[in-house]
Amino acid sequence: MKALVYQGPGKKALEERPTPVITTATDAIVKMIRTTICGTDLHILKGDVPTCLPGQILGHEGVGIVDSVGQSVTTIKVGDYVLIPCITADGKCEYCKKGMYSHCVNGGWILGHQIDGTQAEYVRVPYADTSLYKIPRDVDYDAIVMLSDILPTGFECGVLNGKIQPGNTVAIVGAGPIGLAALLTAQFYSPAEMIVIDTNDHRLEIAKRLGATSVINNENTKAIERVMEITNGRGVDTVMEAVGVPATFILCQEIVAAGGTIANIGVHGVKVDLHLERLWSHNITITTRLVDTITTPMLLKTVITQKINPNLLISHHFKLDQILEAYATFSNAAASKAIKIIIEV
């Protein structure tokens, strides 16, 4: 089969690999229909994820058809159409029983990280009964792929952790795929104001189409002053950090209202300053989280019934044979205007 293989920092190739086989009784082999590229894949290629070793097939998102199952798999059948989430859960460990699938002692984020992933013609998924979600055969597969990672990440790490309530004022710092997914799902809770801050006008235009009430280009606008103008000097009830750099987390601290919440979504690779000398008396909450995909069944219903439309997040389509071009497009998003890329297998 064809597969996109990590060959070490800065190196990748589309290679021929053996088709995976059942190795434990809880496995399923899935024939891929759609997959995509995540910002985390780019982190791996930069060498930022040393736990991912050269030779690994990348990818942790996708939709496919079950090709075979292990003898202990009971709820997933051959021929089922399934969503493959970015998180694998055994469903039995202490963390899984708490709904913290991301910290599963036998799973978590392992696809495309510690075991071969989804950017291939076939993938082996451990703990199939608790790590795959059945989908109808006639759904929009492109839209469903957005449920593998970015929609539950934006919703769980941003919206739920951000404690958004009807009538709240919300700011999202970063209009990349995750920030836009948070914007889309925040509307479940009817906030009064949704402010999106970025330095890319194209992404801010998309944010407007997705429901932002105000957008701020922080490259040519003083974002703090503009947020204070919009909120009459109060700041926002919830601010989501969806970039992962020190400057944006500091910005979040400057615009959160007293009693508000900073919900961190971004992946931070270097230390970030926390200004407790100013915030110690402000009754704020700071939350962190790795996506657990525990809300995937609910989000799946909203997409199938067209309550939300994640197709609005998709900017490009490629075939698996074109995956190197797809990576080039995704990694140069400022020029290519890429948001999420669909790869048809």
ZIJOTA-V612701 format. One line per field, one symbol per residue. ss: DSSP state (A for helix, B for strand, O for the rest). phi: phi as a letter, one per 40 degrees, with the letter a starting at -180 (. if undefined). Layout:
ss->???
phi->???
//
This chain:
ss->OBBBBBBBOOBBBBBBOOOOOOOOOOOBBBBBBBBBOOAAAAAAAOOOOOOOOOOOBOOOOBBBBBBBBOOOOOOOOOOOBBBBOOOBOOOOOAAAAOOOAAAOOOOBOOBOOOBOOOOBOBBBBOOAAAABBBOOOOOOAAAAAOOOOAAAAAAAAAAAOOOOOOOOBBBBBOOOAAAAAAAAAAAAAOOOBBBBBBOOAAAAAAAAAOOOOBBBBOOOOOAAAAAAAAOOOOOBBBBBBOOOOAAAAAAAAAABBBBBBBBBOOOOOOOOOOOAAAAOOOOOBBBOOOOOOOOAAAAAAAAAOOOOOAAAABBBBBBAAAAAAAAAAAAOAAAAOOOBBBBBO
phi->.cacbcbhdgbaacbcbcccbcbbcccbbbccbbaabbdcccccccgcbccccdhccchbbibabccabccccbcbbdgccbcbccbbbcgbcdccccgcccbdcbagcbcgbbbcbccacbacbcfdcbbbbcbccbcccdccdcccaccccccccbccccfcbdgcbbbbchbcdccccccccccdbfccbbbbbabbccccccddcchccabbcccbbcccccccccbfgcgbcbbbcbbgbdccccddccbccdgcbbbcbccbbbcbcbcccbcdbcfcbbbbabdbfccddccccccccgcbbcdcccbabacdcbcccccccccbccccgcbbbcbcc
//
